Amino acid sequence: MLPTAPLRPFARGDAAAIVRHANDHDVWRFLRDRFPHPYTARDAEEWLKLVRNDSPPLNFAIEEEGEAVGGIGLIPGNDVDRVSAEVGYWLGRAVWGRGLATRAVTSFTAWAFATYEFTRLFATPFAFNLASARVLEKSGWRREGVLRSAVVKEGRIADLLVYGITREEAGGPPWAARPA
């Protein structure tokens, strides 16, 4: 099962669109430093090679009018937190403010709980990224707390917000413990 629109698997032909939308300081400033800046064609090709090997898939393109304008994915936990996964996403500035991120997070949340046995998904946007916090809230996620002075971005210490949603809150069936 794949998530519904506006999400789709990344395709080989997405590289140019990814570069066009990702190579923007105003996009990068809301993302972790491992997201390259400047974002080059080589970065896009390496990303596409990486995600095409995911089985089952963990990352999807956010699409508008046939073009990859962003991405969303998850990082599964391990060991005792193997029932949780972190969700991250980004969207090109040209499509900000259209409700696309909210539709993507809502669709991705439903897909993740239907596909994996997670009990909880979480996201940690920078506290200065109020738009991302609003996306999560409109998608049914709850603000769970603040990690004060937890990160450094562009040489400044910043807080992280912690948002989460459980399987039951998302309308999924209860989790049943299975042997490890």
MARGUKOL-197605 format. One line per 8 residues: number of its first residue (from 1); their letters; for each residue y, x, z of C-alpha. Coordinates in steps of 0.25 Angstrom, whole numbers, plus 5000, padded with zeros to 4 digits. Example, Ala and Ser with C-alpha at 12.3 -4.5 7.8 and 13.67 -1.06 7.14 Angstrom:
<rs>
1 = AS = 4982:5049:5031 | 4996:5055:5029 $
</rs>
This chain:
<rs>
1 = MLPTAPLR = 5000:5000:5000 | 5014:5005:4996 | 5027:5001:5003 | 5035:4990:4996 | 5049:4992:4989 | 5058:4999:4989 | 5047:5010:4992 | 5037:5017:4982 $
9 = PFARGDAA = 5030:5030:4982 | 5038:5042:4977 | 5036:5045:4963 | 5036:5059:4955 | 5049:5054:4948 | 5057:5051:4960 | 5062:5065:4962 | 5075:5064:4955 $
17 = AIVRHAND = 5078:5051:4962 | 5074:5057:4976 | 5084:5069:4973 | 5095:5060:4969 | 5094:5052:4982 | 5090:5062:4992 | 5099:5073:4988 | 5111:5067:4996 $
25 = HDVWRFLR = 5116:5073:5009 | 5119:5059:5014 | 5104:5056:5012 | 5099:5069:5018 | 5108:5068:5031 | 5100:5056:5036 | 5087:5063:5034 | 5079:5075:5040 $
33 = DRFPHPYT = 5082:5089:5035 | 5068:5090:5029 | 5074:5081:5018 | 5080:5091:5009 | 5095:5092:5006 | 5099:5094:4995 | 5087:5086:4989 | 5082:5093:4977 $
41 = ARDAEEWL = 5072:5089:4965 | 5062:5099:4971 | 5063:5092:4985 | 5060:5078:4978 | 5048:5084:4970 | 5042:5090:4983 | 5044:5077:4990 | 5038:5069:4979 $
49 = KLVRNDSP = 5026:5079:4979 | 5024:5077:4994 | 5025:5062:4995 | 5016:5060:4983 | 5005:5067:4991 | 5006:5057:5003 | 4993:5049:5004 | 4995:5039:5009 $
57 = PLNFAIEE = 5010:5039:5006 | 5021:5041:5016 | 5033:5042:5008 | 5040:5032:4998 | 5052:5032:4989 | 5062:5021:4992 | 5065:5016:4978 | 5077:5008:4972 $
65 = EGEAVGGI = 5077:5004:4957 | 5065:5013:4955 | 5071:5025:4961 | 5067:5033:4973 | 5080:5032:4982 | 5074:5037:4995 | 5061:5039:5003 | 5054:5034:5015 $
73 = GLIPGNDV = 5041:5039:5022 | 5034:5041:5035 | 5029:5053:5043 | 5016:5048:5051 | 5015:5053:5065 | 5003:5061:5070 | 4995:5063:5082 | 4999:5053:5093 $
81 = DRVSAEVG = 5011:5047:5084 | 5002:5045:5072 | 5004:5030:5073 | 5019:5032:5070 | 5026:5037:5058 | 5041:5041:5055 | 5048:5035:5043 | 5059:5042:5036 $
89 = YWLGRAVW = 5067:5037:5024 | 5079:5041:5015 | 5087:5034:5004 | 5097:5039:4994 | 5111:5036:4997 | 5113:5028:4984 | 5104:5017:4989 | 5109:5017:5004 $
97 = GRGLATRA = 5113:5003:5009 | 5104:4994:5000 | 5094:4991:5010 | 5084:5000:5003 | 5080:5009:5015 | 5078:4996:5024 | 5068:4990:5013 | 5061:5004:5012 $
105 = VTSFTAWA = 5060:5006:5027 | 5055:4991:5029 | 5045:4993:5017 | 5040:5006:5022 | 5038:5002:5036 | 5029:4990:5032 | 5021:5000:5023 | 5019:5011:5033 $
113 = FATYEFTR = 5014:5001:5043 | 5005:4994:5033 | 5000:5008:5028 | 4998:5016:5040 | 4994:5014:5055 | 5007:5017:5061 | 5012:5010:5073 | 5026:5014:5072 $
121 = LFATPFAF = 5036:5020:5062 | 5048:5027:5066 | 5061:5033:5060 | 5071:5042:5066 | 5084:5042:5058 | 5096:5050:5062 | 5105:5042:5071 | 5117:5044:5062 $
129 = NLASARVL = 5109:5037:5051 | 5113:5023:5054 | 5108:5017:5041 | 5094:5022:5043 | 5094:5016:5057 | 5098:5003:5051 | 5087:5003:5040 | 5077:5005:5051 $
137 = EKSGWRRE = 5082:4993:5059 | 5083:4984:5047 | 5068:4988:5044 | 5064:4983:5058 | 5063:4997:5065 | 5068:4998:5079 | 5077:5009:5084 | 5069:5016:5095 $
145 = GVLRSAVV = 5078:5026:5100 | 5087:5038:5098 | 5083:5053:5098 | 5095:5059:5102 | 5100:5073:5097 | 5086:5074:5090 | 5090:5080:5076 | 5099:5089:5069 $
153 = KEGRIADL = 5105:5085:5055 | 5116:5092:5048 | 5118:5101:5060 | 5120:5089:5069 | 5111:5084:5080 | 5108:5069:5078 | 5100:5058:5085 | 5088:5051:5079 $
161 = LVYGITRE = 5086:5036:5079 | 5072:5032:5081 | 5067:5019:5074 | 5053:5013:5074 | 5045:5002:5070 | 5031:4998:5074 | 5020:4992:5066 | 5021:4979:5074 $
169 = EAGGPPWA = 5036:4978:5072 | 5034:4980:5057 | 5024:4968:5057 | 5012:4977:5056 | 4998:4975:5063 | 4997:4981:5076 | 4991:4995:5076 | 4977:4997:5080 $
177 = ARPA = 4973:5010:5087 | 4963:5018:5079 | 4955:5030:5084 | 4963:5043:5081 $
</rs>
